[in-house]
Structure formats: C-alpha cells, structure tokens
C-alpha cells in the first residue's frame, strides 16, 4: 500500500485464502461484512501463530500472533448471586464487541442507564439521538437474569437468581464495534436503520472492570483524569446501504489526522468529517491514541 506504485493493489490472493478457509463466504453471493471480518482475523490468526509456542499456540489466551496483539481484548463477565452476593468472574478474549441497537430512540433512552460523564469528546451527544456511548452503557449494564435463568451458586450450593454484568478487563490496541443492524426474530428478518452517532475520540474508562470495582469500593467513579491508554481515535467506518435482501457496503478510512476518504468499490474520493459522522455506521474501528505520531 505504501510502495509508491500508482497501480491499485488488488488482494485477490487474500480473498482466495478466505474462500478456502471459510467456505460459507466463497462465491459471489452477498455476504455480511462482520462475518467476513471475523473470518479474515481467524484465518490470519491461525496462519501467523508462532509454531515454536507448541500446544500453547492453540490456547486463545496464550497466542502472541500479530492479530491477537492488535485486536484481542479481555471481556469480563461478573455473575452475582442475589442471595449471598458472591461473585463468579470469567474473562474471555474477544476480537470485537457486538452492540444491540434501539428499535426507536425513545425505547432505548427510557431503558438506558445513567450516562458516564466525559465518555466522549470532539463529538458530544446530539440531543434525542442514541450514540455509541449509549450502546456501550447498555452493553455494560447489570442485567437481572430472572427466575427462568437461575445459576447454581458455588457458595449457596443451590440454584439462585443472579445478575450479570459485562465490562472490559483488557483493552485492545484496535477496538472494533459491531452495531447489530440485522435482526432475526423467528422467521422475521429486518434491518435496523436507526441513526447512531459516534465520536471521533472515545474514552473507554467508564466501561472498564477497574472502573466498576472502584465505584463499588468507593461508592463513586474515579475523579482523576482518564489515562491516555484508555482513549481511542476513530480511523475507519464500514457502512451498509440498502436492505437485507439487496445491499451494498462502503467505507470511510482516515489517511492522516482529519483527512478522510470515502471508498465505494473502485471509486475513492475525499470525504468531509460531516460525511463521516452522519453516515450509517455498521462497523466502527478505533485505535489507541498512543499510536498517533506527530
């Protein structure tokens, strides 16, 4: 890409590799960009593992390949017994975060938890419009599992009602957010076209497990400034246009600070910040701000 050649780079060998290792994506039918993302990360992950690691390379948590170094975060799940309040914690690796979307703005806002101060900069919330931060607040809210989903408590030694809460234990270098625009309810399938605002800069501090632990211990969130390692900059957006049956993908990519380009198949044009921020995002890619160079 940076060779200086004016001839377009056509990654047909990479596409062929995906077709071989993810047969469900082979051919010329319409496919889902999120499925393709996970498939390509999986293929590159499996092909770039260090063979010298031996059996540890097959353990997702131990892999040190370039894909896991960049994309893998740690998602913490805390299940709290409602009887004895003991907590069971598991941490799973993740390449992306899939976020539920509101069917309507009013429904989402009425159920949304309290917004964390200072979570977004350079593009504050538009009043009445759901945002990426709202989706993250909904994703990390405590969820009551109810009487129909009782879990056996190791302390009580019996099945009890519980609450579950997801937080980020480890932040990746590149954070990918998948906005779940395609809904499948029984035989019904539809696309959610709700506009979701997203910032150029994102602070992930409110969604960390350590922030939750500080809030529970001290009764309030930390008052100091967010560490720079928790701050991210947007660098790419993938959009879906159309319906479930007939659609088209385009993307925005950032070449330099605030210099954006729109990619529509073979047509690449300069784009404004307004074009970017008012697009219907499907996949949002952020990188840690520490990667920025003057």
C-alpha positions as CSV (number, residue, x, y, z in Angstrom):
1,X,0.0,0.0,0.0
2,X,2.9,2.3,0.7
3,X,5.2,1.2,-2.1
4,X,4.6,4.3,-4.2
5,X,3.2,2.4,-7.1
6,X,0.2,4.1,-8.7
7,X,-1.2,0.7,-9.7
8,X,-4.1,-0.3,-7.4
9,X,-3.5,-3.2,-5.1
10,X,-5.9,-6.0,-5.7
11,X,-5.8,-8.5,-2.8
12,X,-7.3,-11.4,-4.8
13,X,-4.9,-13.9,-3.2
14,X,-6.2,-12.9,0.2
15,X,-9.8,-13.2,-1.0
16,X,-9.0,-16.7,-2.3
17,X,-7.4,-17.6,1.0
18,X,-10.6,-16.6,2.8
19,X,-12.7,-18.6,0.3
20,X,-10.6,-21.7,1.0
21,X,-10.8,-21.4,4.8
22,X,-14.3,-20.0,5.2
23,X,-16.3,-21.9,2.6
24,X,-19.6,-20.3,3.6
25,X,-18.2,-17.0,2.3
26,X,-17.0,-18.4,-1.0
27,X,-18.7,-17.3,-4.2
28,X,-20.4,-14.2,-5.4
29,X,-23.4,-14.1,-3.2
30,X,-23.9,-11.1,-0.9
31,X,-22.1,-11.7,2.4
32,X,-22.0,-9.9,5.8
33,X,-19.1,-7.6,6.4
34,X,-18.9,-8.6,10.1
35,X,-18.8,-12.3,9.3
36,X,-16.0,-11.5,6.8
37,X,-14.1,-9.5,9.4
38,X,-14.2,-12.4,11.9
39,X,-13.2,-14.9,9.2
40,X,-10.2,-12.9,8.0
41,X,-9.0,-12.4,11.5
42,X,-9.4,-16.1,12.2
43,X,-7.5,-17.1,9.1
44,X,-4.7,-14.7,9.7
45,X,-4.6,-15.7,13.4
46,X,-4.3,-19.4,12.6
47,X,-1.7,-18.8,9.8
48,X,0.5,-16.4,11.8
49,X,0.8,-18.3,15.2
50,X,4.3,-18.9,16.2
51,X,4.9,-22.7,15.7
52,X,7.6,-22.7,18.4
53,X,4.9,-22.0,21.1
54,X,3.7,-25.5,20.5
55,X,0.5,-26.5,22.2
56,X,0.1,-23.1,23.8
57,X,-0.5,-21.6,20.4
58,X,-3.8,-23.4,20.3
59,X,-4.8,-21.7,23.5
60,X,-6.5,-18.4,22.5
61,X,-5.3,-16.7,25.7
62,X,-1.7,-17.6,25.2
63,X,-1.3,-16.7,21.5
64,X,1.1,-13.9,20.7
65,X,0.5,-13.6,17.0
66,X,0.1,-10.2,15.3
67,X,-3.7,-10.5,15.2
68,X,-4.1,-11.1,18.9
69,X,-1.5,-8.4,19.8
70,X,-3.6,-5.8,17.9
71,X,-7.3,-6.9,18.1
72,X,-7.7,-9.1,21.2
73,X,-9.3,-7.6,24.3
74,X,-10.5,-9.2,27.5
75,X,-14.2,-9.2,28.2
76,X,-15.1,-9.8,31.9
77,X,-18.4,-11.3,33.0
78,X,-19.4,-11.0,36.6
79,X,-22.4,-13.1,37.8
80,X,-23.6,-12.0,41.3
81,X,-25.8,-14.3,43.4
82,X,-28.9,-12.3,44.6
83,X,-29.0,-14.3,47.8
84,X,-25.4,-14.3,49.2
85,X,-24.0,-11.7,46.8
86,X,-21.0,-13.9,45.9
87,X,-19.5,-13.1,42.5
88,X,-18.3,-15.5,39.9
89,X,-16.0,-14.0,37.3
90,X,-14.9,-15.2,33.9
91,X,-12.7,-13.4,31.4
92,X,-12.9,-14.3,27.7
93,X,-10.8,-13.0,24.8
94,X,-12.7,-11.0,22.1
95,X,-11.8,-9.5,18.7
96,X,-14.8,-7.2,18.6
97,X,-17.8,-6.0,20.6
98,X,-21.3,-6.5,19.2
99,X,-23.7,-3.9,20.4
100,X,-27.5,-4.0,20.5
101,X,-29.3,-1.1,18.8
102,X,-32.6,0.6,19.8
103,X,-35.5,0.0,17.5
104,X,-36.5,3.5,18.4
105,X,-34.8,6.4,20.2
106,X,-37.5,6.6,22.9
107,X,-37.4,2.9,23.8
108,X,-33.6,2.9,24.1
109,X,-33.3,6.1,26.2
110,X,-36.1,5.1,28.6
111,X,-34.1,1.9,29.4
112,X,-30.6,3.4,29.3
113,X,-28.5,3.6,32.4
114,X,-27.0,6.8,33.7
115,X,-24.6,8.3,31.3
116,X,-20.9,8.5,32.3
117,X,-19.5,12.0,32.3
118,X,-16.7,12.7,29.9
119,X,-17.0,9.5,27.9
120,X,-17.0,11.3,24.6
121,X,-15.1,14.3,23.2
122,X,-14.9,16.1,19.9
123,X,-18.4,15.0,19.1
124,X,-20.8,15.3,22.0
125,X,-24.2,13.6,22.0
126,X,-26.8,15.0,19.8
127,X,-29.9,15.6,22.0
128,X,-32.5,12.8,21.4
129,X,-30.2,10.8,19.2
130,X,-28.8,7.5,20.5
131,X,-25.0,7.3,20.5
132,X,-22.2,4.7,20.6
133,X,-21.7,5.6,24.2
134,X,-25.4,4.8,24.9
135,X,-24.9,1.4,23.3
136,X,-21.8,0.7,25.4
137,X,-23.7,1.8,28.5
138,X,-26.5,-0.7,27.6
139,X,-23.9,-3.4,26.9
140,X,-22.2,-3.0,30.3
141,X,-25.4,-2.5,32.4
142,X,-26.1,-5.0,35.2
143,X,-28.7,-7.5,33.8
144,X,-31.1,-9.4,36.0
145,X,-31.2,-12.9,34.7
146,X,-34.6,-13.7,36.2
147,X,-36.2,-16.8,37.7
148,X,-36.1,-18.7,34.4
149,X,-32.3,-18.5,34.2
150,X,-31.2,-19.5,37.6
151,X,-27.5,-20.3,38.0
152,X,-26.0,-22.7,40.6
153,X,-24.2,-20.6,43.2
154,X,-21.0,-22.2,44.4
155,X,-21.4,-20.6,47.8
156,X,-25.1,-21.4,48.4
157,X,-24.8,-24.8,46.7
158,X,-28.2,-24.2,45.1
159,X,-29.7,-22.6,42.1
160,X,-30.3,-18.9,42.7
161,X,-31.4,-15.8,40.8
162,X,-28.5,-13.6,39.8
163,X,-27.4,-10.5,37.9
164,X,-24.8,-10.5,35.1
165,X,-22.6,-7.5,34.1
166,X,-20.1,-7.3,31.3
167,X,-17.0,-5.0,31.4
168,X,-13.7,-4.7,29.7
169,X,-10.8,-6.3,31.6
170,X,-8.2,-5.6,28.9
171,X,-8.5,-3.0,26.1
172,X,-7.1,-4.0,22.7
173,X,-4.9,-1.8,20.6
174,X,-7.6,-1.7,17.9
175,X,-11.2,-1.7,19.1
176,X,-13.9,-2.8,16.7
177,X,-17.5,-2.1,17.5
178,X,-20.2,-4.1,15.5
179,X,-23.6,-2.3,15.5
180,X,-26.1,-5.1,15.2
181,X,-28.3,-3.7,12.4
182,X,-29.5,-7.1,11.2
183,X,-32.3,-8.5,13.5
184,X,-33.5,-12.1,13.3
185,X,-36.7,-12.9,15.3
186,X,-38.0,-16.3,14.5
187,X,-38.8,-16.2,10.8
188,X,-38.8,-12.4,10.7
189,X,-35.7,-10.7,9.5
190,X,-35.2,-6.9,9.2
191,X,-32.6,-4.2,9.2
192,X,-32.5,-1.6,11.9
193,X,-31.8,1.8,10.2
194,X,-31.7,3.8,13.5
195,X,-29.0,6.6,13.2
196,X,-26.3,6.1,15.9
197,X,-24.0,9.0,16.5
198,X,-20.3,8.1,17.1
199,X,-17.4,10.2,18.2
200,X,-14.0,10.9,16.6
201,X,-12.5,10.3,20.0
202,X,-13.7,7.8,22.6
203,X,-12.8,7.3,26.2
204,X,-13.3,3.7,27.3
205,X,-12.6,4.3,31.0
206,X,-16.3,4.1,32.1
207,X,-16.6,0.6,30.7
208,X,-13.6,-0.9,32.4
209,X,-13.8,-3.6,35.1
210,X,-11.4,-1.5,37.2
211,X,-13.8,1.5,37.0
212,X,-16.7,-0.7,38.2
213,X,-14.6,-2.0,41.0
214,X,-13.5,1.5,42.1
215,X,-17.2,2.6,42.0
216,X,-18.2,-0.3,44.2
217,X,-15.4,0.2,46.6
218,X,-15.5,3.9,47.0
219,X,-19.2,4.5,46.1
220,X,-18.3,6.8,43.2
221,X,-16.3,6.6,40.0
222,X,-12.7,7.8,40.0
223,X,-12.4,11.6,39.8
224,X,-8.9,11.7,38.3
225,X,-8.4,12.2,34.5
226,X,-8.8,9.2,32.3
227,X,-5.4,7.6,31.4
228,X,-4.3,8.1,27.8
229,X,-4.2,4.3,27.3
230,X,-8.0,4.2,27.6
231,X,-8.5,6.8,24.9
232,X,-9.2,5.9,21.3
233,X,-9.3,7.7,17.9
234,X,-11.7,6.7,15.0
235,X,-9.8,5.6,11.9
236,X,-12.3,3.5,9.8
237,X,-16.1,3.1,9.4
238,X,-17.9,0.4,7.3
239,X,-21.4,1.3,6.2
240,X,-24.2,-0.8,4.8
241,X,-26.7,0.7,2.4
242,X,-30.0,-0.9,1.4
243,X,-31.9,-3.8,2.8
244,X,-31.3,-7.4,4.0
245,X,-32.1,-8.7,0.5
246,X,-30.3,-6.1,-1.5
247,X,-27.5,-4.1,0.0
248,X,-24.1,-2.5,-0.7
249,X,-21.0,-1.8,1.5
250,X,-18.9,1.3,1.5
251,X,-16.3,2.6,3.9
252,X,-14.6,5.6,5.2
253,X,-10.8,5.5,6.1
254,X,-8.5,8.0,7.7
255,X,-5.2,8.6,6.0
256,X,-3.9,11.3,8.3
257,X,-5.4,13.3,11.2
258,X,-8.8,14.5,10.0
259,X,-8.1,13.6,6.4
260,X,-10.8,11.1,5.4
261,X,-11.6,9.2,2.2
262,X,-14.8,7.5,1.0
263,X,-14.3,4.1,-0.6
264,X,-17.1,2.8,-2.9
265,X,-15.8,-0.2,-4.7
266,X,-13.2,1.2,-7.1
267,X,-14.2,4.8,-6.6
268,X,-12.2,6.6,-3.8
269,X,-12.9,10.2,-3.1
270,X,-12.0,12.7,-0.4
271,X,-14.7,12.9,2.4
272,X,-15.5,15.6,4.9
273,X,-15.9,15.0,8.7
274,X,-19.7,15.7,8.2
275,X,-19.9,12.9,5.6
276,X,-18.3,10.5,8.0
277,X,-20.2,11.4,11.2
278,X,-23.6,11.4,9.5
279,X,-23.1,8.0,7.9
280,X,-25.0,4.9,9.0
281,X,-22.2,3.1,10.7
282,X,-22.1,-0.7,10.8
283,X,-18.5,-1.5,11.9
284,X,-16.5,1.2,13.7
285,X,-12.8,0.9,14.1
286,X,-10.8,2.8,16.8
287,X,-7.1,2.7,17.7
288,X,-5.4,3.7,20.9
289,X,-4.3,7.3,20.8
290,X,-0.8,6.3,21.9
291,X,-0.2,5.1,18.3
292,X,-0.5,8.6,16.9
293,X,2.6,10.2,15.6
294,X,3.2,13.9,15.1
